[in-house]
């Protein structure tokens, strides 16, 4: 009896140990964080609100702040999360039963402006629910992408949809418009071809697309290109608008060091920053090193600056023309002498130094194969023929060995392009040695000839001088 109890306790202890060790694994920690991510964020905001409100309460002696501020922060956070994704989750499964098609539904909106123009996630869901009621699918995998302006479609969700299709778990993809799949025509078309490879269908409320019909492929490509062109035009209009706003003195980029906002434009913070900025330029002119300048400025002006300057910030200070009263953005320059900190001469001097520093440390990119050839000459290609595949740069065809050929220069290894049929001759090692020897001999011969010509010219000049002297006397 006692032995069975002891054995039971030992097993229980081992199980407890395994659970303790297992719970400390990084994968489980990350998984738990992902599961309770929103709860952790809300609690963090509540804690921050308690800290801030307690401080305000101590200063103002107003206990109403202590009770209201944490809940205000939590409310703001929850409302932002709901505004980003009204469904509260980015994917779910709706099992409807029956023998209808198995469907993946993809909802995407990239900007708040698109949502206001009638392309919101709720509107897209209502449209696809209309398709659901009409076509009676057996199951719907819903994928929601609130999106970020300037980003392409969510690769993870697209990959998940392709994985479902490869596992034969879905038959169709439903979207409200073709441009919901992606902004770039090439990527959208590749996705369409891969999804529809074994009979998959992409469906919009207007029509279906599959690779069985050539017309569908052409229409999909045309509509994708049209969406891409429209996105490009929209981006160009936005860029032109930003450029015009900047020209009209509406500051629409980060405020640089030493300045603050003044209505729509910016202004100099004050006289305290002028010696700092002048010293940054003077030190760089002396040391030619951004790192040294950063360390010295932080050591000397750390208390005044507050947050230490980074190397990137110092580099922006040295290259930004706003410090000579000529702020520039997207190719537009606005002259404003009230923003000047540095003289034109000092600024131009620093630009020349920066250019020299870049040229000094900029290394020419060289491929591993080119490095091998430069080190061991072209004959190294013979050793790589079993592991390296050569392609013709002109047409992209594969190059294969095609025997040797004796030319006027010597023996050459020939390579044949399987695609275009052209042949390329590569000199052998012995031929390279011969070429090198001939080059050295011709170079030496040329040098000797030049020296001989120089001696003859000098002797001729002396002879002419002597003749003129004899004639004079």
ZAMAR-280157 format. One record per residue (C-alpha): x negated, y negated, z negated; residue in one letter. Coordinates in Angstrom, 3 decimals. Example, Ala and Ser with C-alpha at 12.3 -4.5 7.8 and 13.67 -1.06 7.14 Angstrom:
2
-12.300,4.500,-7.800,a
-13.670,1.060,-7.140,s
//
This chain:
473
0.000,0.000,0.000,x
-2.764,-2.385,-1.014,x
-4.783,-1.560,2.113,x
-1.812,-2.378,4.393,x
-1.311,-5.734,2.637,x
-5.008,-6.559,2.988,x
-4.926,-5.606,6.685,x
-1.818,-7.772,7.179,x
-3.506,-10.735,5.484,x
-6.646,-10.303,7.615,x
-4.593,-10.287,10.821,x
-2.695,-13.341,9.626,x
-5.989,-15.137,8.875,x
-7.414,-14.247,12.308,x
-4.241,-15.496,13.980,x
-4.448,-18.728,11.993,x
-8.120,-19.172,12.994,x
-7.328,-18.600,16.692,x
-4.472,-21.088,16.595,x
-6.712,-23.668,14.914,x
-9.468,-23.179,17.516,x
-6.997,-23.096,20.368,x
-5.330,-26.315,19.331,x
-8.659,-28.148,19.476,x
-9.263,-27.365,23.135,x
-9.501,-30.431,25.395,x
-6.905,-29.061,27.828,x
-4.298,-28.643,25.064,x
-5.027,-32.101,23.675,x
-4.605,-33.687,27.107,x
-1.439,-31.665,27.719,x
0.089,-32.830,24.417,x
-0.863,-36.439,25.175,x
0.852,-36.200,28.569,x
3.999,-34.727,27.007,x
4.290,-37.362,24.274,x
2.716,-40.213,26.246,x
5.699,-42.564,26.162,x
6.363,-41.853,22.483,x
2.729,-42.627,21.645,x
2.918,-45.895,23.609,x
6.139,-46.966,21.829,x
4.685,-46.136,18.401,x
1.501,-48.034,19.283,x
3.557,-51.093,20.213,x
5.529,-50.780,16.985,x
2.308,-50.627,14.969,x
0.925,-53.652,16.841,x
4.180,-55.492,16.185,x
4.001,-54.707,12.458,x
0.419,-55.985,12.281,x
1.213,-59.208,14.156,x
4.452,-59.853,12.285,x
2.777,-59.265,8.920,x
0.176,-61.869,9.809,x
2.843,-64.359,10.956,x
4.838,-63.659,7.794,x
1.818,-64.400,5.618,x
1.200,-67.657,7.476,x
4.789,-68.918,7.784,x
6.413,-67.101,4.831,x
9.255,-66.093,7.154,x
10.327,-62.476,6.505,x
12.703,-62.537,9.484,x
9.665,-62.333,11.746,x
8.544,-59.139,10.030,x
11.854,-57.384,10.729,x
12.385,-58.585,14.314,x
9.016,-58.742,16.107,x
8.129,-54.978,16.163,x
11.537,-54.083,17.572,x
11.263,-56.880,20.148,x
7.965,-55.427,21.396,x
9.434,-51.931,21.530,x
12.487,-53.230,23.435,x
10.258,-55.012,25.965,x
8.202,-51.847,26.491,x
11.248,-49.603,26.961,x
12.867,-52.082,29.364,x
9.651,-52.223,31.437,x
9.479,-48.440,31.619,x
13.127,-48.257,32.696,x
12.574,-51.026,35.249,x
9.649,-49.137,36.779,x
11.591,-45.879,37.083,x
15.336,-45.986,36.368,x
15.536,-42.182,36.145,x
12.999,-41.922,33.305,x
11.063,-39.107,35.036,x
9.286,-38.701,38.356,x
10.492,-35.200,39.257,x
13.289,-32.779,38.336,x
15.153,-29.822,39.819,x
18.865,-29.769,40.606,x
20.174,-26.217,41.040,x
23.475,-26.181,42.917,x
23.801,-22.517,43.908,x
25.148,-21.119,47.140,x
23.420,-20.253,50.397,x
22.614,-23.780,51.562,x
19.134,-25.061,52.495,x
16.477,-25.519,49.833,x
15.496,-29.173,49.804,x
12.847,-31.575,48.487,x
14.144,-35.165,48.172,x
11.524,-37.947,48.096,x
12.379,-41.423,46.766,x
9.815,-44.187,47.069,x
9.681,-47.973,46.704,x
6.373,-49.863,46.660,x
7.326,-53.422,45.680,x
9.954,-55.313,43.702,x
10.787,-57.215,46.884,x
11.751,-53.986,48.647,x
14.026,-53.123,45.715,x
15.739,-56.519,45.994,x
16.179,-56.042,49.756,x
18.324,-52.930,49.246,x
15.607,-50.252,49.210,x
15.726,-49.602,45.461,x
15.342,-46.101,44.058,x
18.995,-46.060,42.979,x
20.183,-46.922,46.507,x
17.935,-44.248,48.053,x
19.243,-41.672,45.581,x
22.860,-42.576,46.415,x
22.161,-42.137,50.150,x
20.554,-38.711,49.632,x
23.368,-37.676,47.284,x
25.701,-38.383,50.228,x
23.653,-35.894,52.262,x
23.868,-33.442,49.364,x
27.663,-33.615,49.281,x
27.798,-33.161,53.060,x
25.240,-30.348,53.618,x
25.679,-28.442,50.305,x
22.039,-27.427,49.584,x
21.383,-24.621,47.115,x
18.602,-26.438,45.248,x
17.042,-29.929,45.333,x
13.554,-30.779,44.071,x
13.710,-34.515,43.350,x
10.454,-36.518,43.553,x
10.392,-40.197,42.540,x
7.531,-42.601,43.265,x
8.051,-46.154,41.890,x
4.860,-47.030,43.783,x
2.270,-49.779,43.510,x
1.990,-52.628,45.968,x
-0.935,-52.124,48.351,x
-1.148,-48.359,47.690,x
-0.239,-45.570,50.068,x
2.201,-42.827,49.110,x
1.536,-40.737,46.006,x
-0.812,-37.991,47.178,x
0.038,-35.711,44.248,x
3.759,-35.637,45.059,x
3.115,-35.136,48.783,x
0.750,-32.266,47.975,x
3.350,-30.749,45.658,x
5.948,-30.918,48.448,x
3.512,-29.226,50.859,x
2.766,-26.530,48.274,x
6.488,-25.824,47.905,x
6.767,-25.552,51.685,x
3.757,-23.210,51.978,x
5.255,-20.955,49.281,x
8.520,-20.923,51.303,x
10.407,-22.440,48.361,x
11.904,-25.305,50.414,x
13.237,-25.574,53.950,x
13.751,-29.338,54.356,x
12.421,-32.694,53.161,x
14.981,-35.484,52.761,x
14.007,-39.163,52.947,x
16.093,-42.254,53.637,x
13.625,-43.564,56.250,x
10.501,-42.228,57.933,x
8.335,-45.026,56.506,x
9.114,-43.688,52.990,x
6.653,-40.861,53.719,x
3.691,-43.200,54.201,x
2.473,-46.494,55.581,x
-0.170,-45.153,57.953,x
1.043,-43.487,61.142,x
-1.820,-40.994,61.336,x
-1.294,-39.636,57.804,x
2.490,-39.481,58.205,x
2.155,-37.587,61.501,x
-0.337,-35.103,60.016,x
2.005,-34.499,57.089,x
4.932,-33.963,59.495,x
2.995,-31.440,61.607,x
1.827,-29.522,58.525,x
5.251,-29.492,56.868,x
7.054,-28.429,60.071,x
4.500,-25.804,61.092,x
6.714,-22.776,60.284,x
10.110,-24.245,60.981,x
10.276,-26.905,58.279,x
12.606,-29.856,58.880,x
12.363,-33.500,57.841,x
15.816,-35.047,57.573,x
17.040,-38.648,57.344,x
20.711,-39.743,57.277,x
20.434,-40.516,61.022,x
18.665,-37.421,62.419,x
16.378,-34.426,61.856,x
12.775,-33.923,62.956,x
11.007,-30.643,63.705,x
8.080,-29.492,65.831,x
10.317,-27.182,67.852,x
11.357,-30.099,70.061,x
8.783,-32.321,71.772,x
11.250,-35.213,71.625,x
11.299,-35.014,67.806,x
7.509,-35.227,67.645,x
7.425,-38.226,69.978,x
10.245,-40.028,68.157,x
8.615,-39.372,64.765,x
5.268,-40.716,66.037,x
6.915,-43.820,67.555,x
8.921,-44.581,64.400,x
5.857,-44.035,62.179,x
3.789,-46.346,64.362,x
6.584,-48.926,64.314,x
6.676,-48.787,60.503,x
2.891,-49.139,60.382,x
2.991,-52.134,62.746,x
5.746,-53.771,60.676,x
3.744,-53.241,57.480,x
0.713,-54.791,59.172,x
2.746,-57.799,60.297,x
4.185,-58.165,56.804,x
0.671,-58.081,55.332,x
-0.515,-60.667,57.865,x
2.395,-62.955,56.969,x
1.603,-62.574,53.270,x
-2.060,-63.351,53.933,x
-1.181,-66.419,56.000,x
1.138,-67.589,53.217,x
-1.604,-67.188,50.592,x
-4.070,-69.069,52.791,x
-1.607,-71.929,53.301,x
-0.827,-72.090,49.584,x
-4.530,-72.259,48.750,x
-5.006,-75.006,51.331,x
-2.191,-76.918,49.599,x
-4.049,-76.587,46.283,x
-2.106,-73.700,44.792,x
-4.654,-71.527,42.990,x
-3.780,-67.872,43.697,x
-6.883,-65.974,42.600,x
-8.648,-65.353,39.243,x
-9.794,-68.514,37.460,x
-13.625,-68.651,37.461,x
-15.839,-69.189,34.424,x
-15.919,-72.820,33.260,x
-12.442,-73.695,34.594,x
-8.844,-73.520,33.384,x
-5.440,-73.879,35.037,x
-4.026,-77.360,35.507,x
-0.543,-76.958,36.939,x
-0.838,-75.361,40.383,x
-4.610,-76.026,40.626,x
-7.596,-75.723,38.257,x
-9.874,-78.162,36.467,x
-13.188,-78.103,34.585,x
-12.876,-76.955,30.988,x
-15.141,-79.649,29.573,x
-18.697,-80.849,29.128,x
-19.708,-77.826,27.019,x
-19.922,-75.525,30.047,x
-22.007,-77.787,32.286,x
-25.385,-77.096,30.555,x
-24.596,-73.346,30.523,x
-23.917,-73.222,34.256,x
-26.928,-75.394,35.103,x
-29.163,-73.161,32.995,x
-27.817,-70.039,34.751,x
-28.894,-71.446,38.115,x
-32.249,-72.700,36.753,x
-33.087,-69.344,35.131,x
-32.209,-67.421,38.275,x
-34.424,-69.722,40.325,x
-37.224,-68.946,37.866,x
-36.836,-65.181,37.251,x
-35.020,-64.000,40.437,x
-33.195,-61.484,38.192,x
-29.491,-61.515,37.309,x
-30.028,-59.131,34.375,x
-32.613,-61.389,32.728,x
-30.364,-64.420,33.208,x
-27.419,-62.567,31.631,x
-29.421,-61.544,28.553,x
-30.822,-65.036,27.968,x
-27.483,-66.822,28.405,x
-25.668,-64.422,26.053,x
-28.431,-64.737,23.455,x
-28.394,-68.543,23.557,x
-24.709,-69.364,24.133,x
-22.988,-66.244,22.758,x
-21.131,-68.137,20.008,x
-19.862,-70.796,22.421,x
-18.833,-68.358,25.167,x
-17.180,-65.895,22.788,x
-17.040,-62.791,24.963,x
-20.512,-61.984,26.393,x
-20.962,-62.492,30.121,x
-21.488,-59.391,32.231,x
-23.975,-59.032,35.070,x
-21.086,-59.063,37.579,x
-19.744,-62.323,36.136,x
-23.158,-64.005,36.414,x
-23.453,-62.808,40.011,x
-20.025,-64.314,40.806,x
-21.121,-67.590,39.200,x
-24.234,-67.664,41.396,x
-22.302,-66.972,44.612,x
-19.010,-68.847,44.123,x
-18.947,-72.173,46.046,x
-16.373,-73.565,43.597,x
-19.339,-74.702,41.478,x
-20.345,-77.166,44.230,x
-16.778,-78.442,44.578,x
-15.877,-76.255,47.579,x
-13.591,-73.447,46.358,x
-12.993,-70.806,49.026,x
-10.400,-68.043,49.354,x
-9.601,-65.778,52.327,x
-11.651,-67.972,54.670,x
-10.038,-71.247,53.542,x
-12.273,-73.871,51.893,x
-10.893,-76.842,49.963,x
-13.194,-79.773,49.163,x
-12.671,-81.025,45.588,x
-15.552,-82.968,44.039,x
-13.850,-82.952,40.624,x
-14.751,-79.231,40.357,x
-18.480,-79.699,40.996,x
-20.966,-78.436,38.411,x
-24.049,-77.748,40.592,x
-25.807,-79.721,43.343,x
-25.829,-78.417,46.919,x
-29.640,-78.071,46.959,x
-29.762,-75.828,43.871,x
-26.864,-73.692,45.154,x
-28.465,-73.172,48.590,x
-31.796,-72.319,46.960,x
-30.107,-69.597,44.867,x
-28.351,-68.180,47.951,x
-31.713,-67.782,49.698,x
-33.176,-66.046,46.649,x
-30.177,-63.700,46.445,x
-30.603,-62.825,50.122,x
-34.289,-61.982,49.592,x
-33.463,-59.852,46.535,x
-30.830,-57.926,48.505,x
-33.218,-57.321,51.395,x
-35.914,-56.159,48.992,x
-33.795,-53.538,47.227,x
-31.588,-52.526,50.140,x
-32.719,-49.139,51.396,x
-31.982,-47.880,54.867,x
-29.562,-44.955,54.683,x
-31.078,-41.830,56.179,x
-29.462,-38.437,56.665,x
-31.077,-35.291,55.184,x
-31.681,-33.896,58.695,x
-33.362,-37.119,59.846,x
-35.536,-37.067,56.733,x
-36.637,-33.493,57.522,x
-37.456,-34.394,61.120,x
-39.461,-37.456,60.081,x
-41.381,-35.372,57.539,x
-41.977,-32.147,59.500,x
-41.372,-33.249,63.152,x
-38.705,-31.881,65.521,x
-39.910,-28.261,65.278,x
-38.076,-28.019,61.937,x
-34.892,-27.554,64.009,x
-36.000,-24.001,64.836,x
-35.824,-23.085,61.138,x
-32.339,-24.588,60.741,x
-30.667,-22.901,63.715,x
-28.924,-20.298,61.513,x
-27.454,-22.792,59.035,x
-26.986,-26.013,61.016,x
-24.607,-26.549,63.941,x
-25.628,-29.289,66.391,x
-23.080,-31.426,68.203,x
-23.385,-33.613,71.278,x
-22.875,-37.228,70.192,x
-21.255,-38.145,73.495,x
-18.363,-35.665,73.558,x
-18.583,-33.859,70.211,x
-19.180,-30.441,71.813,x
-21.307,-27.751,70.162,x
-24.944,-27.534,71.344,x
-26.464,-24.047,71.844,x
-29.994,-22.999,72.765,x
-30.422,-22.460,76.499,x
-34.003,-21.291,76.959,x
-37.065,-23.403,77.736,x
-38.031,-25.472,80.743,x
-41.399,-26.631,82.007,x
-41.337,-30.307,82.942,x
-44.012,-32.831,83.924,x
-44.382,-33.737,80.246,x
-44.732,-30.096,79.180,x
-42.601,-27.307,77.679,x
-39.132,-28.275,76.356,x
-36.509,-26.348,74.394,x
-33.176,-26.861,76.191,x
-29.780,-27.205,74.473,x
-26.501,-26.788,76.395,x
-23.268,-28.585,75.432,x
-20.377,-26.109,75.594,x
-17.827,-28.877,76.117,x
-19.263,-31.122,78.837,x
-22.022,-28.827,80.189,x
-24.878,-31.314,79.945,x
-28.348,-30.141,78.878,x
-30.642,-31.877,76.416,x
-34.367,-31.219,76.244,x
-36.133,-31.217,72.877,x
-39.954,-31.226,72.861,x
-41.669,-28.277,71.201,x
-44.302,-28.619,68.479,x
-47.201,-28.076,70.905,x
-45.749,-30.673,73.267,x
-45.423,-33.165,70.391,x
-49.080,-32.639,69.506,x
-50.049,-33.192,73.142,x
-47.971,-36.381,73.325,x
-49.518,-37.616,70.062,x
-53.043,-36.876,71.317,x
-52.370,-38.646,74.633,x
-50.949,-41.640,72.782,x
-53.977,-41.811,70.464,x
-56.366,-41.497,73.442,x
-54.573,-44.177,75.448,x
-54.463,-46.413,72.421,x
-58.190,-45.926,71.787,x
-58.959,-46.451,75.476,x
-56.888,-49.612,75.510,x
-58.707,-50.886,72.435,x
-62.135,-50.175,73.985,x
-61.091,-51.863,77.231,x
-59.933,-54.945,75.350,x
-63.201,-55.118,73.434,x
-65.208,-54.744,76.666,x
-63.167,-57.500,78.351,x
-63.720,-59.770,75.362,x
-67.527,-59.215,75.494,x
-67.631,-59.863,79.238,x
-65.543,-63.016,78.836,x
-67.822,-64.302,76.081,x
-70.964,-63.599,78.169,x
-69.441,-65.299,81.200,x
-68.573,-68.347,79.115,x
-72.142,-68.611,77.799,x
-73.497,-68.296,81.336,x
-71.240,-71.121,82.552,x
-72.356,-73.309,79.665,x
-76.031,-72.625,80.448,x
-75.469,-73.434,84.147,x
-73.851,-76.728,83.301,x
-76.741,-77.641,80.982,x
-79.350,-76.781,83.675,x
-77.472,-78.955,86.186,x
-77.346,-81.836,83.725,x
-81.101,-81.833,83.054,x
//
